[in-house]
């Protein structure tokens, strides 16, 4: 016998979502979804238009180029046209990403289009003046994109601009999907209820939270009454989307019938195949013999992007050492004046494919810090293999400043220049940590460790061990050169913020 259990598993924002369902300001779109703030579109449009018009007019006028106002009007119209053609003003796009690379693509298209137009009209401005006039458009669009994303993320934590989602599936897949959705609040799905499909009379016991008002379903493939009860459950919860976690009992014809019933009732349907931490860039959808096939591309392991990463690592490290050498000399002097001992600290770390190397840092602790580590083991504040203390007594006065600003890691540029490390990658672990790794954690050693990475821009020492591992695995499996650029652009803000640095 097939049973359908209807239970509610709520995260914090779902509770807020239910409690203030009728609160003012929580508007819905025509499709019933909670709308994003209406000022998003005019803010982005206004920023793009105003910054482009003003910067082009002023720069070209200062450069004594002909017809600066006319050029400003053309550049503004072209910028808005490019952004519109690239769907940057769609409601589904606004605030959803903070990445700078899509904006850079738009800007390069703008530059190319204006270059072709200037040649065609025989009105070519000075190249440097033209680029200087257009550069503020790029900067303003990136800043606006990130501020919008930050605002939307905060709104979603408060249960605004989200879809009310009913999750349907077999107990194992259902519980896993709900836990994933409840663990984060930066996505647009707010779970308002769950429906479990399982065999046997003890359907309620199969659910993590128990089943309230369990119903019995006819196991026949064409059991329309069962799907009608599912539609009723969605309507009772006010769901706008049904997220299906399919399993052995929800495949093929039954899954198609479920979609028919929900679509006929005006409800949207989404499927989760059970993949976790897999970038959509690695997924392609195809139809084979009537089957919908989701192909997962392997992680990048070579080619032009890897060669580009290596070149950027070596050149960036060399230029960084050259530019920061006066600062390094000053820090060395401060360390020597603050406490006795050498200014540099060397430690054996584990790199790619479990190869060990000597990592360099500026000394931020007393010289016998390694000896005293065992005495402090009981005060470890990390829940995993790493040792972390918010107020570590071994840290010197200058060391606290170095750790707060991450300046103690500058000598690792030597490791990057040697090829032991990369500018971006997982945190380089200690040999004793690697000795205790399981098979999952060992996968983080498939790439070079980095000076910065997702772990640093996401909280550093405030992260739990499991969170650190998940971030590293996400990086290893979904690495691309553009993702490195995004991490590097976010690193400066993380360093200035100082959150989790101790």
HURANOR-V315307 format. One record per run of one state. SS is the DSSP state (A for helix, B for strand, O for the rest). FROM is the first residue (numbers start at 1). TO is the last residue. If there is no record, write none. Layout:
# HURANOR-V315307
{{SS	FROM	TO} {SS	FROM	TO}}
This chain:
# HURANOR-V315307
{{O	1	1} {B	2	7} {O	8	11} {A	12	19} {O	20	27} {B	28	28} {O	29	33} {B	34	34} {O	35	38} {A	39	62} {O	63	67} {A	68	85} {O	86	100} {A	101	120} {O	121	126} {A	127	157} {O	158	162} {B	163	169} {O	170	170} {A	171	183} {O	184	188} {B	189	199} {O	200	202} {A	203	206} {O	207	211} {B	212	217} {O	218	223} {A	224	236} {O	237	240} {B	241	245} {O	246	251} {A	252	264} {O	265	267} {B	268	271} {O	272	279} {A	280	282} {B	283	288} {O	289	290} {B	291	296} {O	297	303} {A	304	338} {O	339	343} {B	344	350} {O	351	351} {A	352	354} {O	355	355} {B	356	362} {O	363	364} {B	365	365} {O	366	368} {A	369	372} {O	373	373} {A	374	379} {O	380	394} {B	395	395} {O	396	396} {A	397	405} {O	406	406} {A	407	409} {O	410	411} {A	412	418} {O	419	421} {B	422	424} {O	425	428} {B	429	430} {A	431	435} {O	436	438} {A	439	446} {O	447	449} {B	450	452} {O	453	453} {A	454	457} {O	458	459} {A	460	462} {O	463	464} {A	465	478} {O	479	480} {A	481	497} {O	498	502}}
